[in-house]
Amino acid sequence: MTDTSAAPTRHTYNVVGMTCGHCVQAVTNELSQIDGVTHVDVDLASGTAVVDSGTPLDREIVAAAVDEAGYELAP
């Protein structure tokens, strides 16, 4: 039997205010520092951040990380 309690999760967030590669790097760095995050893929063209983690993430923690980078999550 497989233990699904540790199954990875993937969430896509819309990030407002990114305009360049530096923006992407700043958001990627901040999101990568959240406990449990295993992979971050930020796409400038679509304004999205796809975050993989070992456990579900609290949206407020994600929003705080994006804010620390100088941007905000879309509602």
Biopython code that builds the backbone (N, CA, C, O; Angstrom):
import numpy as np
from Bio.PDB.StructureBuilder import StructureBuilder

atoms = [
    (1, "MET", "N", (0.845, -1.175, 0.000)),
    (1, "MET", "CA", (0.000, 0.000, 0.000)),
    (1, "MET", "C", (0.894, 1.243, 0.000)),
    (1, "MET", "O", (1.913, 1.280, 0.689)),
    (2, "THR", "N", (0.506, 2.257, -0.776)),
    (2, "THR", "CA", (1.265, 3.499, -0.881)),
    (2, "THR", "C", (0.757, 4.519, 0.119)),
    (2, "THR", "O", (-0.451, 4.688, 0.284)),
    (3, "ASP", "N", (1.683, 5.203, 0.790)),
    (3, "ASP", "CA", (1.319, 6.253, 1.739)),
    (3, "ASP", "C", (1.105, 7.548, 0.967)),
    (3, "ASP", "O", (2.066, 8.129, 0.463)),
    (4, "THR", "N", (-0.137, 8.009, 0.868)),
    (4, "THR", "CA", (-0.437, 9.226, 0.111)),
    (4, "THR", "C", (-0.368, 10.476, 0.971)),
    (4, "THR", "O", (-0.522, 11.580, 0.450)),
    (5, "SER", "N", (-0.141, 10.337, 2.279)),
    (5, "SER", "CA", (-0.083, 11.509, 3.131)),
    (5, "SER", "C", (1.119, 12.393, 2.810)),
    (5, "SER", "O", (1.120, 13.582, 3.130)),
    (6, "ALA", "N", (2.141, 11.817, 2.178)),
    (6, "ALA", "CA", (3.331, 12.587, 1.838)),
    (6, "ALA", "C", (3.377, 12.909, 0.344)),
    (6, "ALA", "O", (4.424, 13.289, -0.181)),
    (7, "ALA", "N", (2.245, 12.755, -0.335)),
    (7, "ALA", "CA", (2.203, 13.019, -1.774)),
    (7, "ALA", "C", (2.492, 14.489, -2.046)),
    (7, "ALA", "O", (1.976, 15.366, -1.353)),
    (8, "PRO", "N", (3.303, 14.754, -3.039)),
    (8, "PRO", "CA", (3.610, 16.158, -3.355)),
    (8, "PRO", "C", (2.364, 16.907, -3.831)),
    (8, "PRO", "O", (1.438, 16.319, -4.391)),
    (9, "THR", "N", (2.370, 18.196, -3.596)),
    (9, "THR", "CA", (1.273, 19.038, -4.061)),
    (9, "THR", "C", (1.826, 20.064, -5.039)),
    (9, "THR", "O", (2.995, 20.443, -4.963)),
    (10, "ARG", "N", (0.988, 20.501, -5.946)),
    (10, "ARG", "CA", (1.362, 21.524, -6.925)),
    (10, "ARG", "C", (0.276, 22.581, -6.941)),
    (10, "ARG", "O", (-0.908, 22.285, -7.101)),
    (11, "HIS", "N", (0.710, 23.827, -6.770)),
    (11, "HIS", "CA", (-0.222, 24.950, -6.798)),
    (11, "HIS", "C", (0.281, 25.992, -7.781)),
    (11, "HIS", "O", (1.486, 26.210, -7.910)),
    (12, "THR", "N", (-0.646, 26.630, -8.469)),
    (12, "THR", "CA", (-0.310, 27.713, -9.383)),
    (12, "THR", "C", (-0.881, 29.007, -8.815)),
    (12, "THR", "O", (-2.061, 29.093, -8.473)),
    (13, "TYR", "N", (-0.016, 30.006, -8.726)),
    (13, "TYR", "CA", (-0.394, 31.316, -8.192)),
    (13, "TYR", "C", (-0.181, 32.373, -9.264)),
    (13, "TYR", "O", (0.760, 32.274, -10.051)),
    (14, "ASN", "N", (-1.036, 33.375, -9.305)),
    (14, "ASN", "CA", (-0.859, 34.514, -10.201)),
    (14, "ASN", "C", (-0.131, 35.606, -9.435)),
    (14, "ASN", "O", (-0.562, 36.025, -8.361)),
    (15, "VAL", "N", (0.987, 36.064, -10.009)),
    (15, "VAL", "CA", (1.816, 37.077, -9.371)),
    (15, "VAL", "C", (1.680, 38.384, -10.154)),
    (15, "VAL", "O", (1.841, 38.402, -11.374)),
    (16, "VAL", "N", (1.386, 39.468, -9.449)),
    (16, "VAL", "CA", (1.168, 40.771, -10.071)),
    (16, "VAL", "C", (2.422, 41.632, -9.933)),
    (16, "VAL", "O", (3.014, 41.723, -8.858)),
    (17, "GLY", "N", (2.817, 42.260, -11.041)),
    (17, "GLY", "CA", (3.879, 43.254, -10.996)),
    (17, "GLY", "C", (5.211, 42.839, -11.580)),
    (17, "GLY", "O", (6.126, 43.661, -11.644)),
    (18, "MET", "N", (5.357, 41.596, -12.008)),
    (18, "MET", "CA", (6.632, 41.169, -12.579)),
    (18, "MET", "C", (6.786, 41.721, -13.994)),
    (18, "MET", "O", (5.852, 41.667, -14.795)),
    (19, "THR", "N", (7.984, 42.259, -14.298)),
    (19, "THR", "CA", (8.210, 42.844, -15.623)),
    (19, "THR", "C", (9.491, 42.365, -16.290)),
    (19, "THR", "O", (9.719, 42.677, -17.459)),
    (20, "CYS", "N", (10.344, 41.606, -15.576)),
    (20, "CYS", "CA", (11.634, 41.230, -16.161)),
    (20, "CYS", "C", (12.175, 39.958, -15.520)),
    (20, "CYS", "O", (11.574, 39.400, -14.601)),
    (21, "GLY", "N", (13.310, 39.517, -16.018)),
    (21, "GLY", "CA", (13.960, 38.324, -15.496)),
    (21, "GLY", "C", (14.369, 38.465, -14.040)),
    (21, "GLY", "O", (14.340, 37.489, -13.290)),
    (22, "HIS", "N", (14.752, 39.672, -13.632)),
    (22, "HIS", "CA", (15.103, 39.892, -12.230)),
    (22, "HIS", "C", (13.895, 39.660, -11.338)),
    (22, "HIS", "O", (14.023, 39.108, -10.245)),
    (23, "CYS", "N", (12.735, 40.075, -11.795)),
    (23, "CYS", "CA", (11.495, 39.845, -11.046)),
    (23, "CYS", "C", (11.268, 38.344, -10.844)),
    (23, "CYS", "O", (10.951, 37.888, -9.745)),
    (24, "VAL", "N", (11.436, 37.601, -11.918)),
    (24, "VAL", "CA", (11.255, 36.147, -11.869)),
    (24, "VAL", "C", (12.213, 35.535, -10.855)),
    (24, "VAL", "O", (11.811, 34.694, -10.051)),
    (25, "GLN", "N", (13.468, 35.948, -10.887)),
    (25, "GLN", "CA", (14.470, 35.404, -9.975)),
    (25, "GLN", "C", (14.149, 35.750, -8.524)),
    (25, "GLN", "O", (14.298, 34.908, -7.638)),
    (26, "ALA", "N", (13.711, 36.978, -8.276)),
    (26, "ALA", "CA", (13.373, 37.403, -6.916)),
    (26, "ALA", "C", (12.218, 36.581, -6.351)),
    (26, "ALA", "O", (12.275, 36.140, -5.203)),
    (27, "VAL", "N", (11.175, 36.371, -7.146)),
    (27, "VAL", "CA", (10.021, 35.589, -6.707)),
    (27, "VAL", "C", (10.431, 34.126, -6.508)),
    (27, "VAL", "O", (10.047, 33.501, -5.519)),
    (28, "THR", "N", (11.201, 33.587, -7.436)),
    (28, "THR", "CA", (11.674, 32.210, -7.328)),
    (28, "THR", "C", (12.475, 32.011, -6.042)),
    (28, "THR", "O", (12.262, 31.039, -5.318)),
    (29, "ASN", "N", (13.384, 32.923, -5.762)),
    (29, "ASN", "CA", (14.217, 32.808, -4.561)),
    (29, "ASN", "C", (13.383, 32.818, -3.291)),
    (29, "ASN", "O", (13.600, 31.993, -2.403)),
    (30, "GLU", "N", (12.435, 33.735, -3.192)),
    (30, "GLU", "CA", (11.615, 33.829, -1.983)),
    (30, "GLU", "C", (10.722, 32.604, -1.805)),
    (30, "GLU", "O", (10.609, 32.070, -0.701)),
    (31, "LEU", "N", (10.089, 32.161, -2.885)),
    (31, "LEU", "CA", (9.215, 30.995, -2.775)),
    (31, "LEU", "C", (10.002, 29.733, -2.440)),
    (31, "LEU", "O", (9.506, 28.862, -1.725)),
    (32, "SER", "N", (11.216, 29.632, -2.951)),
    (32, "SER", "CA", (12.051, 28.461, -2.700)),
    (32, "SER", "C", (12.450, 28.330, -1.241)),
    (32, "SER", "O", (12.813, 27.241, -0.797)),
    (33, "GLN", "N", (12.388, 29.418, -0.491)),
    (33, "GLN", "CA", (12.778, 29.397, 0.919)),
    (33, "GLN", "C", (11.673, 28.931, 1.861)),
    (33, "GLN", "O", (11.912, 28.740, 3.053)),
    (34, "ILE", "N", (10.473, 28.747, 1.335)),
    (34, "ILE", "CA", (9.360, 28.280, 2.173)),
    (34, "ILE", "C", (9.601, 26.814, 2.529)),
    (34, "ILE", "O", (9.935, 26.001, 1.666)),
    (35, "ASP", "N", (9.428, 26.489, 3.809)),
    (35, "ASP", "CA", (9.591, 25.111, 4.262)),
    (35, "ASP", "C", (8.688, 24.172, 3.468)),
    (35, "ASP", "O", (7.496, 24.431, 3.306)),
    (36, "GLY", "N", (9.265, 23.089, 2.980)),
    (36, "GLY", "CA", (8.512, 22.075, 2.259)),
    (36, "GLY", "C", (8.489, 22.250, 0.753)),
    (36, "GLY", "O", (8.113, 21.325, 0.035)),
    (37, "VAL", "N", (8.887, 23.429, 0.252)),
    (37, "VAL", "CA", (8.873, 23.658, -1.194)),
    (37, "VAL", "C", (10.012, 22.866, -1.836)),
    (37, "VAL", "O", (11.159, 22.927, -1.393)),
    (38, "THR", "N", (9.671, 22.126, -2.886)),
    (38, "THR", "CA", (10.662, 21.294, -3.567)),
    (38, "THR", "C", (11.038, 21.826, -4.942)),
    (38, "THR", "O", (12.111, 21.508, -5.455)),
    (39, "HIS", "N", (10.174, 22.628, -5.544)),
    (39, "HIS", "CA", (10.462, 23.172, -6.875)),
    (39, "HIS", "C", (9.570, 24.388, -7.124)),
    (39, "HIS", "O", (8.405, 24.414, -6.729)),
    (40, "VAL", "N", (10.146, 25.396, -7.789)),
    (40, "VAL", "CA", (9.397, 26.607, -8.151)),
    (40, "VAL", "C", (9.673, 26.905, -9.619)),
    (40, "VAL", "O", (10.822, 26.875, -10.060)),
    (41, "ASP", "N", (8.619, 27.191, -10.369)),
    (41, "ASP", "CA", (8.751, 27.583, -11.769)),
    (41, "ASP", "C", (7.917, 28.854, -11.966)),
    (41, "ASP", "O", (6.687, 28.810, -11.958)),
    (42, "VAL", "N", (8.606, 29.981, -12.141)),
    (42, "VAL", "CA", (7.926, 31.260, -12.340)),
    (42, "VAL", "C", (8.005, 31.620, -13.812)),
    (42, "VAL", "O", (9.081, 31.598, -14.409)),
    (43, "ASP", "N", (6.850, 31.953, -14.398)),
    (43, "ASP", "CA", (6.777, 32.286, -15.818)),
    (43, "ASP", "C", (6.378, 33.753, -15.978)),
    (43, "ASP", "O", (5.275, 34.152, -15.605)),
    (44, "LEU", "N", (7.280, 34.539, -16.532)),
    (44, "LEU", "CA", (7.045, 35.974, -16.699)),
    (44, "LEU", "C", (5.877, 36.249, -17.647)),
    (44, "LEU", "O", (5.019, 37.081, -17.351)),
    (45, "ALA", "N", (5.843, 35.554, -18.779)),
    (45, "ALA", "CA", (4.828, 35.817, -19.798)),
    (45, "ALA", "C", (3.402, 35.634, -19.269)),
    (45, "ALA", "O", (2.514, 36.429, -19.577)),
    (46, "SER", "N", (3.190, 34.589, -18.479)),
    (46, "SER", "CA", (1.839, 34.331, -17.959)),
    (46, "SER", "C", (1.615, 34.946, -16.584)),
    (46, "SER", "O", (0.480, 35.034, -16.116)),
    (47, "GLY", "N", (2.707, 35.375, -15.933)),
    (47, "GLY", "CA", (2.585, 35.951, -14.597)),
    (47, "GLY", "C", (2.229, 34.929, -13.538)),
    (47, "GLY", "O", (1.573, 35.249, -12.547)),
    (48, "THR", "N", (2.667, 33.689, -13.753)),
    (48, "THR", "CA", (2.329, 32.627, -12.810)),
    (48, "THR", "C", (3.558, 32.062, -12.120)),
    (48, "THR", "O", (4.680, 32.130, -12.624)),
    (49, "ALA", "N", (3.303, 31.508, -10.960)),
    (49, "ALA", "CA", (4.318, 30.769, -10.220)),
    (49, "ALA", "C", (3.724, 29.406, -9.883)),
    (49, "ALA", "O", (2.698, 29.314, -9.207)),
    (50, "VAL", "N", (4.375, 28.355, -10.358)),
    (50, "VAL", "CA", (3.960, 26.994, -10.040)),
    (50, "VAL", "C", (4.889, 26.504, -8.937)),
    (50, "VAL", "O", (6.109, 26.488, -9.094)),
    (51, "VAL", "N", (4.293, 26.107, -7.825)),
    (51, "VAL", "CA", (5.070, 25.717, -6.653)),
    (51, "VAL", "C", (4.742, 24.273, -6.289)),
    (51, "VAL", "O", (3.584, 23.924, -6.058)),
    (52, "ASP", "N", (5.781, 23.441, -6.242)),
    (52, "ASP", "CA", (5.638, 22.060, -5.796)),
    (52, "ASP", "C", (6.139, 21.981, -4.362)),
    (52, "ASP", "O", (7.142, 22.598, -4.005)),
    (53, "SER", "N", (5.424, 21.208, -3.545)),
    (53, "SER", "CA", (5.841, 21.047, -2.155)),
    (53, "SER", "C", (5.474, 19.663, -1.656)),
    (53, "SER", "O", (4.617, 18.979, -2.218)),
    (54, "GLY", "N", (6.140, 19.273, -0.595)),
    (54, "GLY", "CA", (5.876, 17.970, 0.002)),
    (54, "GLY", "C", (4.593, 17.946, 0.812)),
    (54, "GLY", "O", (4.050, 16.879, 1.097)),
    (55, "THR", "N", (4.110, 19.123, 1.183)),
    (55, "THR", "CA", (2.886, 19.255, 1.966)),
    (55, "THR", "C", (2.095, 20.447, 1.423)),
    (55, "THR", "O", (2.667, 21.297, 0.742)),
    (56, "PRO", "N", (0.803, 20.526, 1.708)),
    (56, "PRO", "CA", (0.031, 21.698, 1.277)),
    (56, "PRO", "C", (0.607, 22.978, 1.882)),
    (56, "PRO", "O", (1.107, 22.975, 3.007)),
    (57, "LEU", "N", (0.532, 24.063, 1.126)),
    (57, "LEU", "CA", (1.072, 25.347, 1.580)),
    (57, "LEU", "C", (-0.051, 26.286, 1.992)),
    (57, "LEU", "O", (-1.125, 26.293, 1.390)),
    (58, "ASP", "N", (0.207, 27.067, 3.013)),
    (58, "ASP", "CA", (-0.716, 28.093, 3.463)),
    (58, "ASP", "C", (-0.594, 29.281, 2.503)),
    (58, "ASP", "O", (0.503, 29.801, 2.302)),
    (59, "ARG", "N", (-1.696, 29.706, 1.919)),
    (59, "ARG", "CA", (-1.671, 30.810, 0.956)),
    (59, "ARG", "C", (-1.069, 32.077, 1.570)),
    (59, "ARG", "O", (-0.397, 32.837, 0.872)),
    (60, "GLU", "N", (-1.296, 32.310, 2.843)),
    (60, "GLU", "CA", (-0.755, 33.501, 3.504)),
    (60, "GLU", "C", (0.782, 33.469, 3.527)),
    (60, "GLU", "O", (1.423, 34.510, 3.385)),
    (61, "ILE", "N", (1.358, 32.306, 3.702)),
    (61, "ILE", "CA", (2.819, 32.173, 3.694)),
    (61, "ILE", "C", (3.356, 32.439, 2.295)),
    (61, "ILE", "O", (4.379, 33.105, 2.132)),
    (62, "VAL", "N", (2.665, 31.919, 1.292)),
    (62, "VAL", "CA", (3.066, 32.152, -0.095)),
    (62, "VAL", "C", (2.947, 33.641, -0.414)),
    (62, "VAL", "O", (3.847, 34.218, -1.025)),
    (63, "ALA", "N", (1.854, 34.258, -0.009)),
    (63, "ALA", "CA", (1.647, 35.691, -0.254)),
    (63, "ALA", "C", (2.736, 36.524, 0.417)),
    (63, "ALA", "O", (3.214, 37.502, -0.158)),
    (64, "ALA", "N", (3.125, 36.142, 1.622)),
    (64, "ALA", "CA", (4.172, 36.874, 2.341)),
    (64, "ALA", "C", (5.513, 36.752, 1.623)),
    (64, "ALA", "O", (6.271, 37.720, 1.568)),
    (65, "ALA", "N", (5.813, 35.587, 1.078)),
    (65, "ALA", "CA", (7.066, 35.393, 0.342)),
    (65, "ALA", "C", (7.079, 36.233, -0.928)),
    (65, "ALA", "O", (8.091, 36.855, -1.253)),
    (66, "VAL", "N", (5.965, 36.253, -1.642)),
    (66, "VAL", "CA", (5.863, 37.049, -2.866)),
    (66, "VAL", "C", (5.973, 38.535, -2.517)),
    (66, "VAL", "O", (6.620, 39.297, -3.236)),
    (67, "ASP", "N", (5.348, 38.941, -1.430)),
    (67, "ASP", "CA", (5.429, 40.327, -0.962)),
    (67, "ASP", "C", (6.875, 40.691, -0.620)),
    (67, "ASP", "O", (7.328, 41.790, -0.941)),
    (68, "GLU", "N", (7.589, 39.793, 0.017)),
    (68, "GLU", "CA", (8.995, 40.029, 0.371)),
    (68, "GLU", "C", (9.839, 40.257, -0.880)),
    (68, "GLU", "O", (10.817, 41.003, -0.848)),
    (69, "ALA", "N", (9.461, 39.617, -1.974)),
    (69, "ALA", "CA", (10.168, 39.794, -3.243)),
    (69, "ALA", "C", (9.796, 41.126, -3.905)),
    (69, "ALA", "O", (10.472, 41.572, -4.832)),
    (70, "GLY", "N", (8.713, 41.764, -3.422)),
    (70, "GLY", "CA", (8.307, 43.060, -3.974)),
    (70, "GLY", "C", (7.110, 42.993, -4.902)),
    (70, "GLY", "O", (6.860, 43.927, -5.664)),
    (71, "TYR", "N", (6.372, 41.900, -4.844)),
    (71, "TYR", "CA", (5.230, 41.705, -5.737)),
    (71, "TYR", "C", (4.045, 41.243, -4.901)),
    (71, "TYR", "O", (4.144, 41.161, -3.677)),
    (72, "GLU", "N", (2.923, 40.941, -5.553)),
    (72, "GLU", "CA", (1.777, 40.472, -4.799)),
    (72, "GLU", "C", (1.043, 39.365, -5.540)),
    (72, "GLU", "O", (1.113, 39.254, -6.764)),
    (73, "LEU", "N", (0.334, 38.547, -4.761)),
    (73, "LEU", "CA", (-0.488, 37.510, -5.367)),
    (73, "LEU", "C", (-1.793, 38.138, -5.803)),
    (73, "LEU", "O", (-2.354, 38.985, -5.107)),
    (74, "ALA", "N", (-2.270, 37.716, -6.960)),
    (74, "ALA", "CA", (-3.598, 38.157, -7.406)),
    (74, "ALA", "C", (-4.624, 37.471, -6.518)),
    (74, "ALA", "O", (-4.403, 36.349, -6.063)),
    (75, "PRO", "N", (-5.745, 38.142, -6.268)),
    (75, "PRO", "CA", (-6.800, 37.525, -5.412)),
    (75, "PRO", "C", (-7.359, 36.261, -6.014)),
    (75, "PRO", "O", (-8.240, 35.635, -5.425)),
]
sb = StructureBuilder()
sb.init_structure("model")
sb.init_model(0)
sb.init_chain("A")
sb.init_seg("    ")
for serial, (resi, resn, name, xyz) in enumerate(atoms, 1):
    if name == "N":
        sb.init_residue(resn, " ", resi, " ")
    sb.init_atom(name, np.array(xyz, "f"), 0.0, 1.0, " ", f" {name:<3s}", serial, name[0])
structure = sb.get_structure()
